[in-house]
């Protein structure tokens, strides 16, 4: 039986070599016809820590790697374009401190 391959969005990259990926799908209600969303959360093994929060990734089923990890990263489909405002402010403050200490 072939292994499942899915595409989802990385929602957390705080763990080392592990990513939390959400796969969302839209279903149609059988009686009322209204569309609603369902999501599946997978813990994915990312050996080289190459994916980040907000990235779209392709994952594949694998053998159990830990208590929760059952998926492995295949490739990054699309990198995130979100800007980390906190990191930008920290870099700006650090640059200001360096300038003040040189003067």
C-alpha positions in Angstrom: 0.0 0.0 0.0 1.5 3.4 -1.0 2.3 5.9 1.7 0.1 9.0 2.0 1.5 12.3 0.8 -0.1 15.5 2.1 0.5 19.3 1.9 0.0 21.5 4.9 1.2 24.6 6.7 3.8 24.7 9.4 2.2 26.2 12.6 5.1 25.7 15.0 8.8 25.3 14.6 9.9 25.7 18.2 11.0 22.0 18.6 14.3 20.7 17.4 13.9 18.6 14.2 10.1 18.5 14.7 7.5 20.7 13.0 3.7 20.9 13.8 1.9 20.9 10.5 -1.9 21.6 10.0 -3.7 20.1 7.0 -7.0 21.8 6.4 -9.8 20.5 4.1 -13.2 21.8 3.3 -16.2 19.4 3.4 -19.7 19.8 2.3 -22.4 18.9 4.8 -24.4 15.9 3.4 -27.9 17.3 4.3 -27.6 21.1 4.4 -24.9 21.6 1.7 -23.0 24.1 3.7 -19.2 24.0 3.5 -17.2 23.6 6.7 -13.5 23.2 7.6 -11.8 20.3 9.2 -8.1 20.2 10.2 -5.6 17.5 11.0 -2.5 18.2 13.0 0.7 16.2 12.3 4.0 16.2 14.0 6.7 16.0 11.2 10.3 15.1 11.3 12.6 17.8 9.8 16.1 16.5 10.1 17.9 19.7 9.0 15.5 22.2 10.6 15.0 23.8 7.1 11.3 24.7 7.4 9.9 27.6 9.4 6.6 28.8 10.7 4.1 29.7 7.9 5.8 27.5 5.2 3.8 25.2 3.0 5.4 21.8 3.1 4.8 18.4 1.6 4.9 15.5 4.1 4.9 11.7 3.8 3.9 8.9 6.1 6.8 7.2 7.9 7.5 4.7 10.6 6.9 5.9 14.2 9.8 8.2 15.1 8.5 9.1 18.6 5.3 9.1 20.6 3.7 11.6 18.3 5.8 11.8 15.1 4.5 9.6 12.3 5.4 11.9 9.3 8.5 13.0 7.5 9.3 16.2 5.6 9.6 15.7 1.8 10.1 19.2 0.6 9.1 22.9 1.2 6.5 23.8 -1.4 6.5 27.5 -0.6 8.5 29.6 1.9 6.6 32.0 4.2 6.6 35.7 3.4 5.5 36.8 6.8 7.8 39.4 8.5 8.9 38.8 12.1 8.3 42.2 13.6 9.8 41.3 17.0 13.0 40.2 15.3 13.2 43.4 13.3 12.7 45.6 16.4 15.4 43.6 18.3 17.8 44.0 15.5 17.1 47.7 15.3 17.6 48.1 19.1 20.9 46.1 18.9 22.2 48.4 16.1 21.3 51.5 18.1 23.1 50.1 21.2 26.2 49.3 19.1 26.2 52.9 17.6 25.9 54.4 21.1 28.7 52.3 22.5 31.1 53.3 19.6 30.5 57.0 20.2 
